Amino acid sequence: DMSNRAADYFFQNISAANATPGPESDEFVDQDRRTGTKTLMTMPLIGWTPNNIDRACAFSIAKYGPQQQVEQWNPDCGNGVRTDGTRITGNDPRDTSLAIGPAFVQAWIEHMIGKYGTAATGGVLFYNLDNEPMLWSDTHRDVHLEPLSYDELRDRTIEYAAAIKEADPSAQTLGPAEWGWTGYFWSALDWEEGGDWWNHPQDRLAHGNIPLVEWYLQQLRAYEQQTGTRLLDYLDLHIYPQGSGIFSANAGDNNTQALRLRSTRQLWDPTYVDESWINEPVQLIPRMKEWVADNYPGTKLAIGEYSWGAMGHISGALAQADVLGIFGREGMDLATLWGPPEATQPGAFAFRMYLNYDGAGSTFGETSVRASSADQEKLAIYAAQRSSDDSLTLMIINKSTTSLTSTVSITGLTEAAPAQVYRYSAANLSAIAPQPEQAVSPTGFSALFPPSSITLVVIPAEGLELPEKLYLPMTRR
């Protein structure tokens, strides 16, 4: 049971120290099943998998000469960059890897079906169509040196996704799992030439000057129209905020923390100009919706990787709580956080505020109710009705460093009833604290929200007649 660490660590094979006999991927699925988590398994499209040679290295110093960096525990393992700074090319991929095709993927899925059943009967449901393929020529240059093109992405997607659907027609696929902004619009072949490549992107221009994601959706829609088989269930894109210091384990200084909290607007706000090299509105979720509506209706939305960083700091918790609220309000179907927080970190409490705020399994609602703030950047609000008892749940996030008093107006409340209140804040990073009940009138209530705080208000169902509701399922990950 072997994995290759690619550019993350010297393109080296590392064997797994499994606790039980069998593939490491089975341990992954077993753990998910113990915690009631849906598994998202990545299937390789790149055409290679690690061989069984432990500590095999793609760029042997004995074979390819001196290199800039050497792995400290394996002095024959280099980083693939010569001492003069040029990259080594022409290496033999078979030093570390075996060539594979769709049959490899099918055999893997058949193994999982044999152990867990099909997706329809409780087995593995989600399959990623590889990971960030436009970066292969950098992250996996030992086996895929050539930059990926529009056509190769389409061809590999069709070849391998068809194999997945043949092995388990009930499985759900996600793609293209692109890394970020440039990967949404251009291919690796476009930016290969460097310079001001965006002014004359060779690959995109050869495909009608259509942005990559739109062209990708068009091609897969055409395949379904020709064959009757849908190969792509979710449009999957990754997003990491590009502003300086945001995506980091460190909270950063006050300016960085404020930028982290502002930058969540790139997920939805057409008026927010991204404060990074992107320097234009990202508005990712509305953009994804538009791409799907125009090019492949019926495709669901996924953000397969994201992180606003600082999971060990209150600013990371506030950003994470804000992001979860945005996902629900905007109708994101699936999202997975890269690098989950430790159980005691503030970032974990952001999830608990939605999924287990009282320690007894009580949750935020799953049927979205329209909610808006006069200043969403400072005091964000999200609302949903809970099906188990019809209570109205409000998540109110004070992203500022000062206390804010606000009137919360509610339409459709015909009777006054006291609300339960729970809060997580910088005042106590180790627990979600129950608060005194909040008096509520038929028109709402007024309350003070402490600085850097997440407040959950639970209004009982009596007297609620809420308009403009949208069911938005929440999946535990």
N, C-alpha and C positions, 0 to 999 in steps of 0.2 A: 504494500500500500504506500504509494510514493506521490509526492508533489514536487513541482519545480517552482522555486521562488522568483524566477524571472529577474527583471531588473531591480526588484525590491532587495534581493540579496544574492548577488553574484551568479545569477542564472544557474543555481545549484539544486540538485535533487536532494530532498530530505525525506527519509522514511518516517512514517507515523508510528508513534508508540501507543498503539491501541490498547485500551483497557480490556477489550474482549476481542475474540477472533472475528475477522471479517473486515470489509472495507470501512475506512474512516467515514465515508459518506453515510453508512448505515448508523454509525454512532450519532451523527448529526441529526438524522431523521428520528432516531430513537429518543434523543433529548427533546426534540420538538414535540413528539407525541406525548411525552411525560408532562410537558408544560402547556399542552393544548394549543400549540403554535402551528401555523401552516408553513410547510417547508417550501422555500424557493431554492431550487437546485440549478446550478449553472452547468449547462451542457457545452462542451467545446465545439466550436465551428472552425477553429484555426487549422485543423488537420494534423495535429501532433498531440501526443500525451507522453508523460515521463516514462522512461524505461525503468527497469528494476535495479539500476546501479546506484546504490546509496552513495551520496556525496559526489556523484558525477557532476562535472562542471563544464559548462558550454565553452569556456575560454581558458583551456589549460595553458599555463605558462610554458610548460615543456613543449607543447605542440604549437602554440601561436606566438610565443615570445614574451618579453617583459611588458608589464602593464602598470597603469597608474596606481591601482589598488589591488591588494591581495587579501583574501579571506584569512582571518587570523588563525583559524583552526585547520586550515587546509592551504598550505603554502603554494600548491600548484594551481589554485583557483583564482583567476583574475576577474576584473570587472568588464573586460572586453574593450578597454580603451588603452591604446598604446601610450608609452611614456611621452610621446610628442603631442598627445591630445586627440589623435585621429582614432576613429573607431575601427575595430577589426571586422573585416568582411570575409566572406568565403569560408566561414567555419562549417563544420559538418554537424548538422542538427542531430544526427544519430549518436553523437557523443553522449547526449542526455535523453534523447526522445525517440519515440516510435511513431511512424506515420500511421494515421488512422483515417477512417471515413465514417459515413453514416451508420454502418453496421456496428461500429464500436458503441455509438450512442444507443442504438436499439438494444444491444445486448445488456447495457447498463440498466436501461429502463425495464427490460424484461426481468432482470434480477430483482429490481425494486418491486415490480408487480408481484413476483413470486413471494416476496416477503411481506409486503404491505397491502397488496391489492392495487387495482387501478385507481386513478384519481376519483372516479365516480363512486368507488366503494370505500373511500377513506384513505387511499394511498397518497403518494406525492402528487400535489395538485399543480404546482407552478414550476415552469422550466424557463430559465433565462437563456436566450440565444447568445451565449458567450458573454463577454464583458469588455466594454470600451474598445471595440475593434479598431477604431481609427487611431488608437495609440499602439497597436501591435508592433509597428516598425520601430518603436522605441522600447516599450516594456517587454516585448517578446522578439526582439530583433535577432535572437539566436536561432529562431525557427521561422520567422516571417519578416525578413529584412525589407522587402518591397512594401512601399506604402499602399494601404488598402484603397481601392477605387470604388466608385459607385457600383460598377458592374460586379466586381468580386463580392461586395457585401450582399447584393441581391442574390447572386448565384449560390453563395454559401448558405444564406438564410433559407432559400427555397429547398436546397438539397437536405439540410439537416432538420429544418422544421417539418418537412414532409415525413422524414424518418421518425420524428417524435410522434407526430399525429398517427402514423401507421402503427407504431408500437402501442400507443394509448390514445385513442381518439378523444377521450374525455379530459386529457391533460390541457392545461392552459399555458400558452407561450407568451414571453415578453421579449421585445426587441425594439430598437437595435442596441439598447443599453449603452448609449453614447455618453461620453465623459462630461461634456459641458458645451459651452456656447459655440465654439468653432465647429464642434462635431455635429451641431444641429443643422448647420448651413453648408458645410463644405466637407470634402473627403480629405484623407491624408495625402492623396495624390495631388490635390490642389495646393496644399501648403508646403509640399516637398521642395519646391524651387526657391523658397525663401523670398527675401526682399518684400516688395509690396504685392505679394501673390494675390491678395484679395481683390486687387483691381483687374486681374486677368486670370481667374481660377480655371485652369485648363480643363479639369474634369467636369466641373459644374457647367462650364460653357458648352462642353461636348454633349451635355444632357439637357439642352434647352434652357440653361441658366436657372434651373429649378433648384431651390434649396434641397439639401440632401434628405432631410426627414420627409419633406413633402413627396419627393420622387420615390423614396422607399415605400411610403404608404400607397402611392399610385401603383407601383409594381406589384405589391402584394394584393391589392384590390383586383388588378387585372388577372392575377393568377387565380383568385377565387372565381371570378367571372368565367374563366376558361375551363376550370376543373370542378367547380362546385365545392371546393375545400378551402376553408379559412385556415391559413397557417399562422396568422398573428392575432392573438387575442388582446394584448395590451401594448400600446405604444409606451415604451420604457425609456426615459431619459434621466440622466443624473444631473444633480446640481450641487455645486459647492460655491458659496459666496466668494467672489474674487477680490473683494476689498481687503486691504492689508491687515493681516492679523486676525481675521474673523475665524477662519477654519483652522483652529489651533487648540491644543489642549490647554493652553494658557489663556486666561481671561484678557490679558493686555491691560493697557492703561485706560483711564476714563474715556478718552476719545474713541479707543477701539471698542470698548463695551457699548458706547452709544451707537457706533456704526453697526455693530452686530445687531442691535435691536431695531435700528432703522431698516437694515437691509432685508429683513423678512418681507418687506413690501415688494421685492422683486418677484415674488411668487404670484402676485395678483394685480398690482397697481400700475395702470398705464401711465400715470403721471410721475412715477418714481424713476429717475434716471440713475442707473446703477453707478455707484461711486467706486469704480475700478476702471481698468483698461477697457472694459466693455463700453462704458460711457453712453449708454442708451437704455431705454426701457426694456426690461427682460419680460415682465408680465407672463411668466412661464406657463401657469395653468390655463389662463384664457388663450394663450398662443397655441398650446397643445390641443385645446378643444377646437379651435378654429382649423388647425391642420387636419384633425380627424374628420370634422364635419365636411371639409372641402375635398378630402382625398380618400378617405376610407371610413365612411360612417359605420357606427356600431363597434368600433375599436375602443376598448376601455383605456383608462389612463393610469400610468404607474410612474412613480419616481423611485427607481430601483436603488439609488444611493443618494443620500443627502446628509449634511451635518453643518450646524452653525457653531460647532466647537464649544469649548469651555464647559464641558459637562460637570466639572468639579467646582463651578462657580455659579452664583445666583444669576449672572447675566446669561449664561448658557441655559439655565433652567427657564428663565423668562422667554428667551428666544424659542426654545423647544415647545413650550406651552403655546406660544403664539403660532408657531408653525402647525401644530396639531389642530388648532382652531381654524386656521386657514384651510388646511386640507379638508376638514369637514364642511366648512361653509362653501368652498369652491367646488366640491364634488370630486375630489381625487379618489380614485377607486382603490389604489394600493400604493403604499410607500414603505420603504425600509431605511432605517437609520444606520449609517455606517459608523461602527464603533460605539456600541451601546454603553451607557454609563454603568458604573458599579452600583450595587444596590444602595449604598449609603451616600452616593453623590447627589448633589442638587438636581442634576438632569433626570435622575430616576424619579424624583418627586414630581417633576412635570408630568410624567406618564401616570403616576399614581393619582394625581388630581383628576384625571379623566377616567381612570380604570379601577381605582380602589382607594378612594379618598378617605374612607372611614376605617380601613383595615378589615372591613366585613364584606368586601366585594361590591360595594355600591359604586355606580358609574355615572358619568356624564351621559346625557341622552343621546339617542341615535337618530332621531328625526329632527333635522335642522329647522330652526325657526329664524326668520329674518331678524337680524340685529345689526345696528350700526352705531358708531361713535362719532361725536363731533370732532374728535382728534384721535383717530385709530393709532397713530404713531406713538402717542403717549399713553392713552388708556384704551386698550383693545377690548372688545366684548364679543363673545360668541354665545349662541343660545341653541338649545335643543330640548325636545320633549322626550322623556324616558318612557318606553313602552311598558315597563313592568308595573308602574304605578301612575303613569300619565303626569308626573311632576315636570315642571319647567325647570331646567338647569341652566344657569348663567355662569360663564367663565369670564372673569374680568381681570385683566392683566395690567397692572400699573408698571409701565416700562421706564418711568421717570425716576429720578432720585429724590423727589419731594412727594409729600402726601398730597392727594388730590381728592377733593370732595365733588361728588357728581350725583345728579338726579338720574335715576334709571326709570324711564317711562315705559310702561307696558300696555299694549293694546290687547283687548280681549280678556281682561281680568275683571270678572263681575263681582267677586267677593274678596274681602280682605282676609289674609291668612298669614301668620308669621312664617318666616322662611328659615331654614337651617343655613348656617354659614360655616365654611371651612376655609382655612387660609394657609398658604405656604409663603414665607417671606424671608428676607435677609435677617430678620430679627431672631429666627430660629431655623437654622439650616438642617436640623436633624429630625424634624417632624412636621406633619400637617396638623395644625392646631384648630380644634373646634372653637367657634366664636359664639358669643351670645346670639340668640335668635334676632332676626331682623324684622321689624314691623313693616308690613306691606299694606298699602292702600289700594283701592281699585285702579288707581292710575300709576302705581309703582312705588318707589321709595327713594330716599336720599341717603347716601352713606359716604364715609371717609375711607379711602383706600390707601394704605400705607405705601411708602416708597418701595420699589423693587418687590412687588408682591403679586401673588396669584390668588384670587379669591373666587370660590365657588359658592353660589347662592342656589339653594334648592327650594322652589316654591311649590307647595302642595297642589294637587290637581283640582281641589274644590274651587269652582268658579272660573276655571280656565276654558276659554274658547279661542284658541290661537289660530290666526290666519297664516297663509303663506308658509306651509310646511313642506319639507323635502326629506325623504328617508335617505340617510347616508350611513351605510354600515361601517362599523369600526372593527378592524381585524387586529387581534393581539399578535405582536411580533416579539 
